[in-house]
Amino acid sequence: MMNELQETIKSICDDFADISAILAARSRELDRRVAFDEEISEQINSILKSSKDEKRR
């Protein structure tokens, strides 16, 4: 009985470790996407500003 309980607990811990690893990887992916979106947004704003500045000349 004790062995079964230990195996069940170990299995649950292993599952949580797997879930944690997946969530950590997903979090890093989302961080990269946010950084990419911010960089693209800055570039677009810079292009738009340059375009407006050229039209004023």
ZIDALIN-V662494 format. One record per helix or strand of 3 or more residues. SS is the DSSP state (h for helix, s for strand). FROM is the first residue (numbers start at 1). TO is the last residue. If there is no record, write none. Layout:
ss=SS from=FROM to=TO
ss=SS from=FROM to=TO
This chain:
ss=h from=2 to=56
